[in-house]
Amino acid sequence: MPNPKHILVIRLSAMGDVAMTVPVLRVFSMQYPETKITVVSRPFFKPFFNDIPNVNFFAVDLNKRHKGFLGLLKLFSDLKKIKIDYVADLHNVLRSKIIRTLFLLFGKKVAATDKGRKAKKELTRLENKIFQPVKSMFKNHLETFNKLGFPVDLNQPTFPKKATLSEAILNEISFSQELKKIGIAPFAQYESKVYPLDLMQQVIDDLATNSNHIIYLFGGGKKEIELLNQLQNNHRNVIVLAGKFNLEQELTIISNLDVMLSMDSGNAHIAAMLGVKVITLWGATHPYAGFKPFNQPDEYCITSDREQFPLLPTSIYGNKKVIGYENAMRTILPETVVAKIKGVIA
């Protein structure tokens, strides 16, 4: 094992992907308390890493200073100043490959995450499909650190304590320790991963009939806020959070939930990294593709019916549409979702 030094971790991509690195780095920081980590990612994601010991955050500026190839050279120059010993490329795309190659040329040990693209293609192709689980992204990341000489054991994960809600948050939302706090994030980047809103309305209406439940709706952007206000449907115990808080504030609220209901999306991974129970709904995608939220049992993943739609999953990220599969998620019944939530918070 190398002498504890300084590891650069690169993960620049989508919110869910960045959130999936957090449980790994949290355990790493406990198992290697003398080792310093610097995470390179987009500025927006900094709050994800605020409470992890020995982890610093380097905000990449892809719009100005670090834009384009010359920008990557500047990024390498900036990172070289903080005296990196190892590079863990958890992103493994052209941009991160250039950075890690430059470090390699300067004699640093580097490793990159194998995303298992071949197995994922076999899982999602429409003909000769191989329907079996591929390696999770968490295991892929562990292998990356192992290549650098830092084996990490994720079998006993740790999570942060529930965050204390500030007065600014408490003034905006109804909050009581006695109530069961249910988060619902009904949107995803692609339509094929979004539970039909008329069915989600039934889920919310059913849950809201119990005065012991308080339901928080998550989302962002003008269109989503309008839809969330419709889903709120004048229920006094359903509260729209979208547009009211920054990411750091939302994280503190999520950490206090009893359960999060989410699509296969970033909110699922955020809740999971905070140790919250997460129920996920899956349409064109499937937990077998390696993106099941961290430390969640299989029974918390509710998938569309493969007997009716045998080509599922048809996509890793939900960006591929298959004609005739538009209504796959309608095979997930609202009463099934409600029963699962009530069972988890009972």
KAUR-V918254 format. One record per helix or strand of 3 or more residues. SS is the DSSP state (a for helix, b for strand). FROM is the first residue (numbers start at 1). TO is the last residue. Records with the same first field share a line. If there is no record, write none. Layout:
BEGIN
SS = FROM-TO  FROM-TO
END
This chain:
BEGIN
b = 6-10  36-42  55-60  86-89  109-112  180-185  213-218  238-240  259-263  278-282  301-303
a = 15-31  43-49  68-80  94-105  117-124  137-147  167-170  191-193  197-208  222-232  247-254  266-273  287-289  298-300  328-331  334-345
END
